[in-house]
Amino acid sequence: MQNFDFLSPTKIIFGRGVHSRVGAETAQIGNTILVHYGSDRVKTSGLLDEVIASVRDAGVDVVLLGGVKPNPRLELIREGIELCRRKGVDGILCVGGGSVIDSAKGIAAGVPYTGDVWDFYTAAAEPDGALPIGVVLTIPAAGSEASPGSVVTREKEQQKFFFNSDLVRPRFAILNPELTFTLPQYQTAAGVTDIMSHIMERYFTLEENVDLTDRLCEATLRTVIHNVPKALATPEDYAARAEIMWAGTIAHNDLLSTGRIGDWSSHNIEHELSAQYDVTHGAGLAVIFPAWMKHVYTRDLERFVQFAVRVWDVDYRAHDMEGVALEGIRRLTEFFSRIGMPTTLAELGVTDRRYDEMAKQALRFGPLGNFKLEAPDVVRIYELAEG
Amino acid sequence: MQNFDFLSPTKIIFGRGVHSRVGAETAQIGNTILVHYGSDRVKTSGLLDEVIASVRDAGVDVVLLGGVKPNPRLELIREGIELCRRKGVDGILCVGGGSVIDSAKGIAAGVPYTGDVWDFYTAAAEPDGALPIGVVLTIPAAGSEASPGSVVTREKEQQKFFFNSDLVRPRFAILNPELTFTLPQYQTAAGVTDIMSHIMERYFTLEENVDLTDRLCEATLRTVIHNVPKALATPEDYAARAEIMWAGTIAHNDLLSTGRIGDWSSHNIEHELSAQYDVTHGAGLAVIFPAWMKHVYTRDLERFVQFAVRVWDVDYRAHDMEGVALEGIRRLTEFFSRIGMPTTLAELGVTDRRYDEMAKQALRFGPLGNFKLEAPDVVRIYELAEG
């Protein structure tokens, strides 16, 4: 087990009806608040109006900025920074999912910074201050509601970049599973794929003696695997929605990576798909993750066997470790397919095989993950992702 | 799943050698610090001197208060409050285990309070402020390093009382598993029993649809069960000590009770043993917990079956739920015995059968736990604890 620091200070407010507390919580983080949002769903459902009313009732001035799209854009962050400075905004309230929160994190860190916010994403600078952030979560997926990370796309260059800073971890996150009843099936499934990937990327470590976090990862994965089909079959199944929503936060608040060094190759390899083809991040992961596994499983066979046995209940068989490991990967792929995710690049609409170019982008900071994947590895993973 | 708020803001600093960071961390919480400790082990090992030197090097003034005993005493808390006021102390650094931290929490909340600190323990008042607390943990057991609770004994009256307040959750906790290498076997085992009890008291809920926290509880229990025999066999097994130490914090920082209503009957019933006979809390729990289980298991049979199957790998058998549940309880008892814990009242030296009196004390705030145990139940549990 590696030495670690762990601090997850986000206050979680979880359950039925809890978004009615947004006004009181928001008043704790500022007097003038940017309410940041994206999808039409928050408007048509009436949620946005309800949130704004609650915040105003608490005596807080509201500045609005909508328009966040999946794979959030740098341009909107720059616009948000200017808006916050002009209006004297002192906190940001997100109403939405990971894209809105990631966009807010860029704005929050950018407001007190004298340079260009893009510096954080290229690692040219680190935030040394940030506006406080609150969240009303509508999509369990990115885990951004309790994470230090922000991922954005620079549109023109088709580049996806991220930064991590504890300064942008939200102060509070309001998680009402009822708000996810109206999520389209595809978004529910893509969100769950993102959640599972966050766990699996922590799980596939080369570190030994990480029993507790291994088992916590397996516990969270099994919970999601059990509950997603229920939520898809009955969108208003509160219990299933609640398990998924809480699992999504736990998956990415860093508890599951304490003492471990994870392997984020799949996220990096997928980010090139999202950036270049604008595919849904979770759907891209459903294609890339099993392909990554097929490429690397022999390099850490015992862990892939443990994954198969403990997460997917594959029967352990003597003298067939590879067979056991492959059966685990097969069951993961089958699960993604069963919940309506694509499992090949073609199903994502990616057929022009620009693998060399994407591999080059994915490797711009050096070899990927614990297996130190190089360009031929990444190209091979894209090829395996053809199915 | 119940609605819940969850906030665990303690910064965890975990690993080999990390107690060297105590000076820098302590300087964040005050200029004049009470260093609070108990056992001789921290003095003879040189740890206390090392900590004091680090804190002074960071420019912090130190006031010393030792003398904390297991089952911490109210009188010392009152002394600490006076001392802190007199010396202008603005933070408390604990060097020790749960008893030291619980004592510090009483002091921390008592300093700014105008009444008697005992009011918090009798629920006559709630803290509305507290000095910040830091911890260098030497015993994984109570989980007090990230919990809001403080338990103390009022000596004359042989009463054990507690209060909970988020205001006394430590700001930081330094967890170096190496510091537990010198723990006596009995204290290691008693600490683990306390850890397991914290998890099981959360686990035995009547709440349904708590898949994720069920599985997180099982994960943490299995980790402890696997690693304790290793730590007992090889006291300097860093990996085993590390798993136990991190599990001890997770067991009691409230993550595992999110959305559930646990059942703290065993803790309450054991507290009367600790208060009246001054037995080690963990050892008392090893005797009481299985007795409580034997008394109540038929009232929530399916959960006790799940515990047997998922935690103890008992084979599920059709048409024998009771047999499966009892086998789980048997394996738990056998485990306690194997790690050197007593499993009967006689082994604790408790033979005078003052059960009516203890039951009355245990029930002073009303019936206990989810099964609303009354005096005859509690007496029966003490009888079952005779073995």
Chai-1 contact restraints between the chains, C-beta under 6 A:
chainA,res_idxA,chainB,res_idxB,connection_type,confidence,min_distance_angstrom,max_distance_angstrom,comment,restraint_id
A,M1,B,A242,contact,1.0,0.0,6.0,A-B,restraint_1
A,N3,B,G15,contact,1.0,0.0,6.0,A-B,restraint_2
A,F4,B,F14,contact,1.0,0.0,6.0,A-B,restraint_3
A,D5,B,I13,contact,1.0,0.0,6.0,A-B,restraint_4
A,F6,B,I12,contact,1.0,0.0,6.0,A-B,restraint_5
A,L7,B,K11,contact,1.0,0.0,6.0,A-B,restraint_6
A,P9,B,P9,contact,1.0,0.0,6.0,A-B,restraint_7
A,K11,B,L7,contact,1.0,0.0,6.0,A-B,restraint_8
A,I12,B,F6,contact,1.0,0.0,6.0,A-B,restraint_9
A,I13,B,D5,contact,1.0,0.0,6.0,A-B,restraint_10
A,F14,B,F4,contact,1.0,0.0,6.0,A-B,restraint_11
A,G15,B,N3,contact,1.0,0.0,6.0,A-B,restraint_12
A,N209,B,A239,contact,1.0,0.0,6.0,A-B,restraint_13
A,D211,B,T223,contact,1.0,0.0,6.0,A-B,restraint_14
A,D211,B,E243,contact,1.0,0.0,6.0,A-B,restraint_15
A,L212,B,T223,contact,1.0,0.0,6.0,A-B,restraint_16
A,L212,B,E243,contact,1.0,0.0,6.0,A-B,restraint_17
A,L212,B,W246,contact,1.0,0.0,6.0,A-B,restraint_18
A,L212,B,A247,contact,1.0,0.0,6.0,A-B,restraint_19
A,R215,B,A219,contact,1.0,0.0,6.0,A-B,restraint_20
A,R215,B,R222,contact,1.0,0.0,6.0,A-B,restraint_21
A,R215,B,T223,contact,1.0,0.0,6.0,A-B,restraint_22
A,L216,B,A219,contact,1.0,0.0,6.0,A-B,restraint_23
A,A219,B,R215,contact,1.0,0.0,6.0,A-B,restraint_24
A,A219,B,L216,contact,1.0,0.0,6.0,A-B,restraint_25
A,A219,B,A219,contact,1.0,0.0,6.0,A-B,restraint_26
A,R222,B,R215,contact,1.0,0.0,6.0,A-B,restraint_27
A,T223,B,D211,contact,1.0,0.0,6.0,A-B,restraint_28
A,T223,B,L212,contact,1.0,0.0,6.0,A-B,restraint_29
A,T223,B,R215,contact,1.0,0.0,6.0,A-B,restraint_30
A,A239,B,N209,contact,1.0,0.0,6.0,A-B,restraint_31
A,A242,B,M1,contact,1.0,0.0,6.0,A-B,restraint_32
A,E243,B,D211,contact,1.0,0.0,6.0,A-B,restraint_33
A,E243,B,L212,contact,1.0,0.0,6.0,A-B,restraint_34
A,W246,B,L212,contact,1.0,0.0,6.0,A-B,restraint_35
A,A247,B,L212,contact,1.0,0.0,6.0,A-B,restraint_36
